[in-house]
């Protein structure tokens, strides 16, 4: 039986309270054994941890940290939906959106912030298919937004 909740504690990570939607959507939709999580931005204590585009206003390393925060926010929404992270079978797909300047092509490096953290917490179950896409702007002037598809029991 997985013990992903204990793994979070071992890594010194604590889930935030699930974020309230900022528009007309819900944080998670379950259909069968799949949970689709709405895009998460890097809010911590209700505030963006960084704002602006990569790499001008936000460095690649700062954007990676933002992607990690997006994961923690998503896990909070997921836990609220399914009750326990120990019900995760695997992360199926991760979509990483990076607000970036024209010509920037290191979106995969930013996305690794999310992917690496999922692997740290969930091991093999954290490995997933992924898209890392550059966009001109994101909600709230966030540098990163990440969405997820998760298989659960």
C-alpha positions, -999 to +999 in steps of 0.1 A: +000+000+000+015+034-010+022+059+018+025+091-003+012+112+026+041+101+048+065+108+019+054+144+018+063+147+055+097+130+049+105+156+022+095+184+046+065+194+025+031+205+037+000+208+015-017+242+015-054+246+019-070+240-015-072+273-035-106+287-043-114+291-080-109+326-094-135+321-121-164+299-132-148+264-128-142+237-102-107+226-090-112+189-098-135+167-119-136+129-114-148+106-141-143+069-134-108+064-122-095+096-136-093+130-119-088+161-141-073+189-121-078+225-132-047+245-139-028+256-108-008+288-105+020+293-079+000+308-051+015+305-016-006+319+013-029+335-013-002+354-031+018+346-063+054+337-053+066+353-085+050+373-113+059+381-149+075+363-178+104+339-180+134+347-182+131+385-180+112+390-147+114+354-134+146+332-138+144+296-149+152+285-114+125+307-099+100+293-125+110+258-115+101+267-079+068+281-092+061+248-109+068+229-077+043+252-059+018+244-086+022+207-078+016+213-040-015+233-049-027+206-072-021+179-046-042+199-021-071+200-047-066+163-054-067+153-017-099+174-012-115+155-041-104+119-032-097+120+005-062+107+006-032+109-017-026+072-010-054+066-035-032+078-064-023+050-088-004+072-112+000+107-127-011+102-163-005+136-180+009+170-169+005+202-188+030+230-181+023+265-194+052+290-191+045+327-196+077+336-215+093+361-238+096+356-275+124+332-284+125+315-250+127+277-256+135+262-222+100+254-212+110+218-205+135+230-179+107+248-161+084+218-164+110+196-147+103+215-115+069+199-115+079+165-129+109+161-105+087+168-075+061+143-086+088+117-090+102+125-055+068+121-039+052+093-059+082+074-074+071+054-105+035+065-100+047+101-104+061+095-139+038+109-166+034+121-201+039+159-204+036+189-225+056+221-218+043+251-237+053+287-239+025+313-238+025+351-239+005+355-206-012+335-178-039+344-153-030+368-125+004+375-143+016+340-131+048+328-148+037+292-147+004+272-147+002+234-145-027+211-150-029+173-143-047+141-151-044+115-123-055+079-121-069+070-087-085+040-070 
